[in-house]
Each structure stands twice: as structure tokens, then as C-alpha cells.
């Protein structure tokens, strides 16, 4: 029995000419993907800071185990964020290639 928790990337072929509205929508999606990654990183850092605070505060000496759990959750959260970012970026790159736009060209235009 095979379990498929992460669906494979589907092949996509664009049969229509892309218009400006569609291109801008793809750019917004790409920027939203980056913003979401930064949110995952920020949340992970905040959790790490919380773990340090619990570990260093003398009143919580009995709860040192909680700080290690928070550190572990922080690492898990950052890995989930990076994984989701890479998965969506791969999908977007596949779509960009199908419409013959190189994603590196679009990143150069942003700068």
C-alpha cells in the first residue's frame, strides 16, 4: 500500500497567449510566496526567543522541558516554511517555462 502525502507536480501546458493581467497575477503569487516564507521565519525566530526566555528565567526552572519543545517546534516550523516555499516556487517555475518566461529574467526586472 502506497501513501501519497505530498502530491506530485502536475505537468501544465499553456495553450493561450498570456496577457498582462495574468503575468501580474503570477508576479503577485511569487511575491506572496516570499512573504509567506518570511512569516514562517519570523514565527520560528519568535518561538526560539520564547524558548530562550523560558530556559533562562529562574522562575520556570521546573519547565526547562518546555523550552526544548519550543525549540523543536521552531525548527519544524522553519522546515515547513522552506518546504512550502520551494514547492510553490517549483510550480511557478514550471508555469513560467510553459509560457517561455524565464523566472530569472523576471527577478532581474524587479531589481
One Martini backbone bead per residue (centre of mass of N, CA, C, O) as a GRO file, in nm:
protein
  111
    1UNK     BB    1   0.094   0.038   0.025
    2UNK     BB    2   0.054   0.370  -0.096
    3UNK     BB    3   0.150   0.685   0.017
    4UNK     BB    4   0.027   1.029  -0.070
    5UNK     BB    5   0.105   1.321   0.082
    6UNK     BB    6   0.265   1.436  -0.173
    7UNK     BB    7   0.197   1.578  -0.445
    8UNK     BB    8   0.264   1.586  -0.758
    9UNK     BB    9   0.373   1.752  -1.020
   10UNK     BB   10   0.202   1.894  -1.268
   11UNK     BB   11   0.151   1.919  -1.587
   12UNK     BB   12   0.181   2.229  -1.776
   13UNK     BB   13  -0.008   2.383  -2.045
   14UNK     BB   14  -0.009   2.658  -2.245
   15UNK     BB   15  -0.258   2.764  -2.502
   16UNK     BB   16  -0.239   3.061  -2.434
   17UNK     BB   17  -0.209   3.385  -2.437
   18UNK     BB   18  -0.052   3.604  -2.245
   19UNK     BB   19  -0.140   3.849  -2.023
   20UNK     BB   20  -0.086   4.098  -1.810
   21UNK     BB   21  -0.271   4.002  -1.581
   22UNK     BB   22  -0.139   3.720  -1.554
   23UNK     BB   23   0.147   3.811  -1.497
   24UNK     BB   24   0.079   3.976  -1.239
   25UNK     BB   25  -0.037   3.736  -1.083
   26UNK     BB   26   0.229   3.577  -1.071
   27UNK     BB   27   0.389   3.793  -0.919
   28UNK     BB   28   0.208   3.800  -0.669
   29UNK     BB   29   0.254   3.504  -0.596
   30UNK     BB   30   0.557   3.522  -0.557
   31UNK     BB   31   0.551   3.740  -0.333
   32UNK     BB   32   0.370   3.579  -0.139
   33UNK     BB   33   0.567   3.348  -0.101
   34UNK     BB   34   0.791   3.516   0.032
   35UNK     BB   35   0.619   3.631   0.264
   36UNK     BB   36   0.556   3.356   0.390
   37UNK     BB   37   0.843   3.275   0.455
   38UNK     BB   38   0.898   3.516   0.645
   39UNK     BB   39   0.678   3.433   0.848
   40UNK     BB   40   0.803   3.167   0.932
   41UNK     BB   41   1.069   3.284   1.031
   42UNK     BB   42   0.952   3.476   1.241
   43UNK     BB   43   0.804   3.263   1.412
   44UNK     BB   44   1.056   3.094   1.474
   45UNK     BB   45   1.213   3.315   1.622
   46UNK     BB   46   1.003   3.367   1.843
   47UNK     BB   47   1.014   3.083   1.957
   48UNK     BB   48   1.313   3.086   2.029
   49UNK     BB   49   1.295   3.322   2.227
   50UNK     BB   50   1.094   3.183   2.415
   51UNK     BB   51   1.282   2.947   2.489
   52UNK     BB   52   1.502   3.120   2.619
   53UNK     BB   53   1.325   3.252   2.834
   54UNK     BB   54   1.246   2.990   2.979
   55UNK     BB   55   1.538   2.892   3.036
   56UNK     BB   56   1.645   3.166   3.193
   57UNK     BB   57   1.418   3.162   3.387
   58UNK     BB   58   1.401   3.089   3.724
   59UNK     BB   59   1.084   3.039   3.764
   60UNK     BB   60   1.115   2.799   3.519
   61UNK     BB   61   1.286   2.542   3.614
   62UNK     BB   62   1.052   2.316   3.572
   63UNK     BB   63   1.029   2.414   3.238
   64UNK     BB   64   1.268   2.315   3.046
   65UNK     BB   65   1.116   2.121   2.854
   66UNK     BB   66   0.956   2.345   2.708
   67UNK     BB   67   1.194   2.478   2.557
   68UNK     BB   68   1.263   2.228   2.382
   69UNK     BB   69   0.993   2.214   2.238
   70UNK     BB   70   1.006   2.497   2.114
   71UNK     BB   71   1.261   2.448   1.948
   72UNK     BB   72   1.147   2.215   1.780
   73UNK     BB   73   0.908   2.377   1.658
   74UNK     BB   74   1.084   2.587   1.523
   75UNK     BB   75   1.226   2.395   1.325
   76UNK     BB   76   0.974   2.280   1.194
   77UNK     BB   77   0.863   2.551   1.087
   78UNK     BB   78   1.101   2.620   0.898
   79UNK     BB   79   1.081   2.364   0.721
   80UNK     BB   80   0.796   2.411   0.620
   81UNK     BB   81   0.847   2.684   0.485
   82UNK     BB   82   1.065   2.591   0.284
   83UNK     BB   83   0.903   2.368   0.149
   84UNK     BB   84   0.666   2.544   0.045
   85UNK     BB   85   0.834   2.739  -0.119
   86UNK     BB   86   0.970   2.535  -0.313
   87UNK     BB   87   0.713   2.410  -0.429
   88UNK     BB   88   0.590   2.674  -0.552
   89UNK     BB   89   0.838   2.758  -0.718
   90UNK     BB   90   0.833   2.511  -0.901
   91UNK     BB   91   0.555   2.566  -1.021
   92UNK     BB   92   0.617   2.847  -1.134
   93UNK     BB   93   0.854   2.764  -1.316
   94UNK     BB   94   0.687   2.576  -1.491
   95UNK     BB   95   0.498   2.797  -1.595
   96UNK     BB   96   0.707   2.988  -1.713
   97UNK     BB   97   0.815   2.780  -1.919
   98UNK     BB   98   0.538   2.737  -2.072
   99UNK     BB   99   0.555   3.068  -2.149
  100UNK     BB  100   0.855   3.162  -2.194
  101UNK     BB  101   0.950   3.249  -1.893
  102UNK     BB  102   1.204   3.356  -1.709
  103UNK     BB  103   1.247   3.394  -1.372
  104UNK     BB  104   1.519   3.550  -1.386
  105UNK     BB  105   1.418   3.786  -1.551
  106UNK     BB  106   1.208   3.888  -1.344
  107UNK     BB  107   1.415   3.939  -1.116
  108UNK     BB  108   1.582   4.151  -1.275
  109UNK     BB  109   1.344   4.356  -1.308
  110UNK     BB  110   1.307   4.416  -1.004
  111UNK     BB  111   1.610   4.541  -0.977
   0.00000   0.00000   0.00000
